[in-house]
Each structure stands twice: as structure tokens, then as C-alpha cells.
């Protein structure tokens, strides 16, 4: 949703403000009477909020023309069928005058503000990038295949930089001192057609950034990369190495893995190996499940604990029987209260006896947790961050819907949570991203989950084929980074890593890190990454101004940030917009940040 006007505070510029000081908020034009208005609320507004674009909405259906259009850095025509040409003449004239004076324009109505030949709509099944441009430079793939049909207009003025079915999907042009970007359709944001996190997110935010008059500000997110590995037991003995040799290699490369442990399959040697990493913040870990009791596939795991094996767990349908902590997976329901307490005690006591720091990030095996385990995890284990793709109280099974949550799944029909089977299995295989506060069993968690499911399934799926494995990992993480999302290299030890020969897995980890180097990633723990994303939701930009006389940009934040955060400052250069992430210190209430647009100087109040 757009920033709440009631939360806005005037930027404290009384001593320096003058006629030349301009607001750097974009102006978004919408028409609630239009039959296509929902295209804005369902597709565009979630992106504007996710990217952290400072903006105000103007209702064109009332016939009024906003004042000082030329003072805006960017005007956005927010959806198709924005307004009839005859009924919006004064607004159209005002917008084009502002663009010629230097204001940027991004239009999601192919027939506004200038009328395009209508013709018939065409159907496309693939997206290509025919002309190199700054807007398309960050993409992870050269071609995108569409799982559903995209309908677009036959003609669109400007230079095509993205095409669908050979027809223009995105065009760019100049008008006087201003830049114009036109989108033929935003329907690709429907996951049944393409959807978020599937290759066009970066084109969207870059089209806004390119068109806007500089300097321009967006909340954004730095390129943060982490690694998540579930079902960890320490299987290095297969290769005559230390139990967690691959974690050591990942750390040496700069990665900071989150380890979801099979606690009672984890040997004392593995515990001794991981303890210094956890204490130093080089890796983090959490009880994922008690362990594997029996498996027809995968490594031969021993029950390493003196605790007796639990009873009551059944096969998972994949030839394995795992001992769950948080949920009766075989029964598809929460454990009875007594059994839930017993299993939590087994996991908690195991952890305490081994003196291991516990992660803040709670990810249960199969994403399943009953109400009676969630309460203790949140209250006693202090785990307030999570990565879930469905309601934890429901089984991960065909028919269970995905979580209705932000930024992209608050509206629209619910698809399946699982990528496997079901009548809507294809929809379940679409990329998934959550970054929102959720309440489960009366407890508030911040949920952040990244699964780029259309590359290799819902995880990285590494194997002994080095080049293909590296390509998958780089594509998945790069796709997330291009969408301003947390990049997560996600896999499982006892499904995949354990069986890859040492030299090949080392080459794969090294190849992924090297393949991402051009994006200047910052490697973080899963906790650090989720907390950084959380700060973009709790600390909002509520005012932003530019004083050309002083070359200063002033940004006011409202809310709170319990960790250092940042925002994106965009300035022009000869090769295209220059992106700079400006640091912001922790605060509670309000913080004013002043930064020189042309120098690396920041003042915070």
C-alpha cells in the first residue's frame, strides 16, 4: 500500500528552503472509475512499495490537473484505460509540457498521453531483449519463456528495448529534456503469465529510475546474498573429510550459511566443527527436525544421540521416515500438546547441552509447525524471523494454498504452496518471494522467503554437472538481486550436497561466487539479510527534497530501524544512471538524512 499520508512529516528544511527546493516524490496518475484500475492495485502498486519509490497518487477521474507538474521528477500513468483522450486534454497537455521541461514519464497505458494506433491485440509466449540499454542491463537471462499468454497492443511509439512475440513490450524515447518509457502491458506480473521474480522486475524499477529526472531517490535494497541449507547432518565422512567440510569451503569463499540441523543425526565431531563458526557469526543454525529415522535414498544417517528414537512418525511418501519436531507430518496435523512439548524439549535440550548459539530464523522441516510449537519457538527460543511459503499450521501437500502475503501475493487468487503435483502444479512452480510481517498463532514474525522455482525446482538442486549447477545458482541469485530481493542460494545437504564429489562441489561453490562478483554482492547471514529487508518495511521514506542551489538531497524517514539501513540515490552519468546506496543509522521515530548528490558526503539528524 502507498505510504500513509497521516504518517508524513514536513522535511525539516525551514532554514534552507526556497523556491528552488523541489519534492522528489513521483506522481502516480490513476482513475478509480476505469475498468483497468485494478491493474494498478494488483500489479503496479505492490512493485512501487517493494522498490520503495516515494510517490503520491493523483485521481484523474475528478478532472483536476495537479499543480507544478514540471517540478516532479517522475510522472507515472498507473494503468491502462487511464482516461479518455477527450476528457483529459488539459492533463495530457500539462504532462507533456512537464516532460519537455525535464520530468520523466513512465506510462502503463499504451494509449496515454499520446494516442497510439489501436489495432488488434496480439498474443505472445516469449520475451526478448533486442536492443542493449541501461534499463535491461541487469537481467539474468536473454530470453524469458511465458507459461501463459501475454496480450499486448500491436504498436507502441519509441525504441523497443523489450519485445514479446516480436512486438514492443517496453519502448524508450526522449521528448525535449525529458525521458519517456512506455509499457504495452503490465499483465506479465500475473504469475499465471510470468509473475514477480521471473525476470522483468529489474526492467521495471530501472525504467522508473532511467526516466526520472535526477537526482532521484528510491528505498531499494543493496545486493545481499546468503546461503540456506536444510536437512544438515554432516556427511563429509563419505569422502573421508570432516563432517561439514563444505560449510568450511563456503565460509572461505565469503558465504555465511544458515544450517537447518537434523539435530539427532549430527555427530559430536560436527558440533565441534560448527561451534566456532556459529559463535563468530560466520554461519548460523537452527533445529530443523530431530533427524532421519529411515531412508531408502540418501546418506546412511546414524541416530547420534542417546535420546531414544521417537515413535509416531510415519513415511513421507518419498521413501523416508523423518522425526519431526514441530508438526505431525504423517498425520497432517499438529502434535498433541504433550507430544509437542516432549519434542521441543528434545531439540532444546540437545542444543543447550552442546552450547550452540541459536539462529533467530525459524524454518521448520517441510514448512510445517503447529500452534503449540510456534508459541514456544517465538517466546522461548526468541526466533522472530522466518522463511515460510504457506501457513505453518497446514501440511505442505497438494491443495494447500500459498501464503497470502506481501509484497506480491496480497491480492488475487491463491495458487498451490507446493511445486509438486496438484491441478495447479504449474502455478506452484512460479518464483516465490515474501517480505512481510505475518501473525501465526497470535505471534508476530517477519517472514522473508526467496524461492526462484522456475530454474531448477524450488531450490538450487546442485549435482555432479559443474557448469549446469553453477549456471542454476547464478541465475537464481541474480534474479533475486535484480528484483531488489534477498538473494538466497538454497539447497539440502541430505538430498544433494552429500553425494557430489568433493572437487566438483568446491568448483560449484566457487563458480557461483565468481559468477555473482560483477554484481558486487555483500554476503550476509540469513538473519542479517532478513533484518535488512525488515528495515525497508519498518523505516519508510516520508519526504524527500532536492535543493539545487546547495546540491543537497534531504530524505526523511519515519518509523524505526533496529539495524543500520540505506536508501538508493540515483544521479546521471554519461553511461546512464549511477546508483549509490547511502547508509542510514539506526533510529526510532524520525531521521533526516542530507546527502550531496555529487559527492560522498552524508549528514544525519
Secondary structure as UniProt FT lines:
FT   HELIX           5..7
FT   TURN            14..16
FT   TURN            19..20
FT   STRAND          22..23
FT   STRAND          26..30
FT   TURN            32..33
FT   TURN            35..37
FT   HELIX           38..39
FT   HELIX           40..44
FT   HELIX           45..51
FT   STRAND          55..59
FT   HELIX           60..62
FT   HELIX           69..71
FT   STRAND          74..77
FT   HELIX           85..88
FT   HELIX           89..100
FT   TURN            101..102
FT   STRAND          104..107
FT   TURN            110..111
FT   STRAND          122..128
FT   HELIX           134..136
FT   TURN            137..138
FT   STRAND          143..152
FT   STRAND          159..164
FT   TURN            165..166
FT   STRAND          167..175
FT   TURN            176..177
FT   STRAND          178..183
FT   HELIX           187..189
FT   TURN            191..193
FT   TURN            196..197
FT   HELIX           201..211
FT   STRAND          216..218
FT   STRAND          224..232
FT   HELIX           236..239
FT   TURN            243..244
FT   HELIX           245..252
FT   TURN            253..254
FT   STRAND          257..262
FT   HELIX           263..265
FT   HELIX           268..280
FT   STRAND          284..289
FT   STRAND          291..295
FT   STRAND          320..323
FT   TURN            329..332
FT   HELIX           337..353
FT   TURN            354..355
FT   STRAND          361..362
FT   HELIX           365..367
FT   HELIX           371..379
FT   STRAND          385..386
FT   TURN            392..393
FT   TURN            398..399
FT   TURN            423..424
FT   HELIX           425..428
FT   STRAND          432..440
FT   TURN            441..442
FT   STRAND          443..451
FT   HELIX           453..456
FT   HELIX           466..482
FT   TURN            483..484
FT   STRAND          487..492
FT   TURN            493..496
FT   HELIX           497..499
FT   HELIX           502..516
FT   HELIX           517..519
FT   STRAND          522..523
FT   HELIX           526..538
FT   STRAND          539..547
FT   TURN            548..551
FT   STRAND          552..561
FT   STRAND          565..571
FT   TURN            574..575
FT   STRAND          578..584
FT   STRAND          587..596
FT   TURN            597..598
FT   STRAND          602..604
//
